[in-house]
Amino acid sequence: FSERLQQPRMESRDLVESECDEDGDEIPERAATRRQSVFRLVLLVSAVSSTEFCYAAEIVFVTPLLLEIGLPDRYATIMWSMSPVLGLLLQTPLGHASDNCSCSWGRRKPFIVALACISGLGVILVPNGKILGEKLGDSETHRPWAIALTVLGLVLMDTCLDSMLSPLRAVLLDTTERKHHNLGNSLFALSSGVGAVIGFAVGGIEWRSWVWPMSPLTDQQITYLLALIYLILTVSLSCCSITERTFDGHNSQSENIFIRFMKTLWHTPPDLRLLAIYGCFGYTGFLGCYLFFTDFVGQAVYIGDPSAPEGSHELALYRKGIHMGSWGLCIFGISTAICSLCLKKVTAALGDRLVFVSMNVVFFVGCGVMIMTQSVYVVLPMASVLGVMNVSLLSFPFNLVSQYHERYQRSECGIIRNRDYGLDVALMNSTMFFGQLVSSAFLGLVTEKVGSHVVIMYSGSIFGFLASLVACFVSFPCKQPAASSSQDEQTEESSL
């Protein structure tokens, strides 16, 4: 056992020595190549930060926007469930279609650009639905156009931003060497954390009071405008960093693409199925806490009431709690960024499985602490456990998909041997939609029945515990080629 633990370190040392000259100094050409690889990875994953920016704006402003246009409460659950339902239906077919795309741009880039454009339309509609509705004939008491356009914008933005992550992740695995996959997935999580910090910070600024007093735009419109500009900029950087080979999908298909898709999905290997089960439990627990965190702080911690009369003490407490909850989500973003930076060194020291399981344990224990205390001085710092869980969900499943595919290429079964990244990355991404659907469709109803928002953290703790149990049985390949280049990847990380 000790020899097996030491072997990766010996291989890593041999690799580093092979890239050094006789005096032990690193060969300049290879060092320059490595820096270029890291820089390209940073550009490639930059679009991920724009998705988190948009999510932050949605979490901060969506409830006031919906109340302002008069959406009835009984339809709120239906509205929140539409995006994950569409995502579940479209995610794996889109992934399989990108595997077989023969566009001259490449396999993944057309999907990234198309989904970014549609989500950009959603970003425009959300803060401007009320204005557009008035131009289409809405009155002060009857706003059907405003409701329809705002909800349409939310659905387009949510579904397409989430779906865009799959081709981004697939192109990362397609166009980088195997030894860079772990680093790329860590940078993916880092970009997510950076985007969340920027988004919640921008959403917390009172633009018309502090920055732009004469602005004709509302704070919501300014925030979403900045989100749109950031989305265009980062997606452009990501697409410019992608160099894909053109894939001749027609020559490789001897049967209908839908039949091939169903066969491939049906023959999903057991280790991928278990990883998907982990993702379902993990995302259900994480997204329930993340989406309803500000509401939890406003009602369970500050004992506020959003339905209280205007000017009442209870409503003031609720709004203060929402504001403090937003700062807690900033801590979440910082935690995500820090954990993603430290992940490689920690896993190299303690092992992938121990770190993977421990991160899930930290999450469900942290939720339990928030249940027991409900103190703002404890709850806000404990928002950092959401960041720990976020990095676990964004990193380990996709690192394992990459490792599994090396094993699939040696399989005797043709369907398994010919699996591509697009479908399996989409399968993992579908677990996020599943978690969002369960959280949006049922958590609000359970909270209403129980009469306490503490149930939000109970949900996080229970599903986090189930995710930890499943994580114990997730397959980690015994021989991991990426481990042989751990020193090489650490050098790359230091160049950031």
URGI-V246188 format. One record per run of one state. SS is the DSSP state (hx for helix, st for strand, lp for the rest). FROM is the first residue (numbers start at 0). TO is the last residue. If there is no record, write none. Layout:
<<SS,FROM,TO> <SS,FROM,TO>>
This chain:
<<lp,0,0> <hx,1,17> <lp,18,18> <st,19,19> <lp,20,24> <st,25,25> <lp,26,26> <hx,27,68> <lp,69,71> <hx,72,98> <lp,99,107> <hx,108,134> <lp,135,142> <hx,143,174> <lp,175,176> <hx,177,202> <lp,203,205> <hx,206,210> <lp,211,217> <hx,218,240> <lp,241,247> <hx,248,251> <lp,252,255> <hx,256,265> <lp,266,268> <hx,269,290> <lp,291,291> <hx,292,300> <lp,301,311> <hx,312,349> <lp,350,350> <hx,351,372> <lp,373,374> <hx,375,381> <lp,382,382> <hx,383,407> <lp,408,412> <hx,413,416> <lp,417,419> <hx,420,449> <lp,450,453> <hx,454,472> <lp,473,479> <hx,480,493> <lp,494,495>>
